[in-house]
C-alpha cells in the first residue's frame, strides 16, 4: 500500500459520517404512522421495495405500522430512535408541521426529524353526494352564507389538510359550517354518498370510484386524474393548503448517510411498483431532495403557526 493510499484510508476512517455512510444498516424500518391498508401504507410498501433495490448490498427494508395519536405515535417512534439510518419515517408532513400546535404534551417538536426526500403529494378534493343540489363551490358558499352552521362538512379531524382547507374557505368567505371529524374514511365516505354530510374533504385516493360529485380540487391546475374536477382557484377561491409527505430521519443523522438515502430515494420513487400504485390510488410523485423538501416543511410549519393562531386554536 502506498503512502498516498494509506493517507486516504486514514482520512476516511477518521471521518465518522463517511465511515457510517459506507455501512448502511442491514435492516431498515420504514415507519408508517397509520394502520395497514391505509393509503399511506399502500404507498409505502412498493416504495420500500424500490428503496431496497436502490441501496443494494444486502440491505432489507421492512414496513412497520405505528398508528395512533393522529400519526404522532409513529413520528415519536422515529424521533426517539438512534440516528443511524436504521429507522425512517414515511408519512405526511402534518405530523411535524401542524400537530405540535394542536396537541399538548407532544413528546417531539418541529425539527425532531430531518428531511430526506419528498415522495408523494395527495390531491385533496371537496365532494358532495352525486344527487346533492350543491354542484359547485359557489353553491356551497352561498348556501352556507344563507344558513350559517346548517351545512356540515366531514374530514379526518382537526389539523388535517381537509380541516385546514375548509377553515381557510370559511375565513375567506365569512361563512360558518358545522365540522364533523371522522376516525375512519369508510364511514366518512358512506355519509358523503348518502348525503348525511353536506360536503366532505378528503383525498382523491379515498374518493375515487365512489358515487360522489367533485365540487373542487385543491391544486394549482386541473389534474389528469380528475379531468372534470375544477380547481378551487379557477372558481375564485385561493386556498393554498396541500397534502404532501415523504422520508424523514431522526435529528442528528450524519449528513453523508442522509445524502446516500436521498440518492436512493430518488431511484425508489421511479420504481415501477411504486409508480403503478401511485397511479392506481390517485397520488402524484413530485420528488424533492432533502434541501427543497426541508424548505417546504418549514414554509408549511410557519403558515400553520400563523393560521392556527388566527383561528384561536391552542394545544389541548
Helices and strands as residue ranges (DSSP letters): H 3-13, H 16-21, E 27-32, H 39-55, E 60-65, G 69-71, H 72-79, E 87-92, H 94-97, G 99-101, E 113-122, E 124-129, H 137-146, E 152-155, H 161-173, E 178-181, H 185-194, E 199-203, H 204-207, E 212-218, G 224-226, G 233-235, E 243-250, H 255-268, H 272-281, E 283-284, H 290-311
